[in-house]
C-alpha cells in the first residue's frame, strides 16, 4: 500500500504563518513582516522523535501553539461566544433617542412631583420667617396642615406649582443632557453641570421673585441686583453638589482607603443624600443675605448689621434648607436615578 510522505517542516511553518496573516488581515489589522523563527522553534532531537511518532516532520513545540496563535490574532470583540457564533461586543444596544428622551422627561416630572409639596412648604416658611411675617415652625405646621386637610387646594397654589416647575425643568435638563452625551459617547459631567445650572438658576430666580414679593415685608418692589447674584451663586453651588459631587464622593467612599466596606449601590445613595445637604452649610449665608437686602433695603445699614442678621437666623435657616434640599436633590435624585434605570431597562426589552 502506498504511504503518504510526511510534510517537511518548512511547509508546516509556511502554512501556519499564512493562516495567521490571513486571520489578522481579515480582522482589519495590518500584518507585520514575518521574522525569522527563534531557536526555540527549530528542530531538536526530541522534536524529531515526536514527529516520527505522529507521522510528521513538524516539531512538536510548533504544533501546540498554532491554534492559540490563530485565536490571538482575532480581536476579542469578534471572538465566538458560548453559542459558537461570532458576536461583536462593540455594537451595544442603544435605545433610540425618540423613545429615550420622553422617558427621561417623564422620570423628571414624576421625581419632581414627589418632592415638590414639602419643598414648597419649607420655602414659603423660610421667606415668611425672614420677613417677620410668621415664625418658621408655625409656617411649617400650617403648610403641612393644609397639605393633609385640603390637598386639592394645596396643589393649585402658585407656591406649589412654581416649585414643581423649577425641579421638573431642572431634572428634565439634567436627564436630557446626560442622555445625549451618553448617546454621543462623550463625557457628560461638565455639560450636565452647565445645563442644569442654567435651568435651575433661571427658574429659581423667577420662583424667588414671587416668593420674595409674596412673603416679604412691605409693599412689593423690585428685587435688588445683589440679591439676584447671591441667589444665582447659591443655586450653582446646590446644582454642583447635587449632580457632579455625588459621583466623586461615591468613588471616595468605595475606595480602598476607606474602612466602610460599602457596596457601590450604597455609596451612590449615601453620596446623593449627603452632598446636597452638606452644601447648605456654605450656601445658607448667601440665601439669608439676599433676602435681607430685599427686606431691609436701607443702604445706611452697616456690614456688621447684615452679619448679625445672618448669625441670628443661620442655624434655624440652615436646618430648614437641609430639610428642603434633602427631598429636592437627595430623595428626588435617588428617585430620578431609580426611575431612569428601570425605564431604560424596560425600553431595552421592547
FENJO-V540298 format. One line per field, one symbol per residue. phi: phi as a letter, one per 20 degrees, with the letter a starting at -180 (. if undefined). burial: b if it has 16 or more other C-alpha atoms within 10 Angstrom, else e. A space follows every 10 residues. Layout:
phi->???
burial->???
//
This chain:
phi->.fdeffffff ffffffffff fffffffndf efgfdfffgf effcgfffff fffdmbefff fefffffgff fffeggfcff effndfbeff effcfgffef ffffffffff ffffdfgfff ffgfffffff enfbggffff fffffffeec fffffefgff ffffffefff ffffffffff fffelcfdff gfffffffff ffffffffgf ffffceemff bfefgffgff fffgfffffg feddfgffff fffefffeef lefgffffff ffeegfffff feefgfffff fffefcfgff feffffffff ffdfffffff fffefgffde ffffffffff ffffffffef
burial->eeeeeeeebe ebbeebeebb bebbeeeeee eeeeeeeeee eebeeebeeb beeeebbbbb bbeeeeeeeb eebbeeeebe eeeeeeeeee eeeebeeeeb bebbbbbbbb bbbbbbbbbb bbbbbbbbbb beebebeebb eebbeebeee eeebeeeebb bbbbbbbbbb bbbbbbbbbe beeeeeebbe ebbbbbbbbb bbbbbebbeb bbbbbbbeee eebeeebbeb bbbbbbbbbb bbbbbbbebb eebbeeeeee eeeeeebbbb bbbbbbbbbb bebbbbbbbb bbbbbeeeee eeeeeeeebb eeebeebbeb bbebbbbbbb bbbbbbbebb eebbeeeeee
//
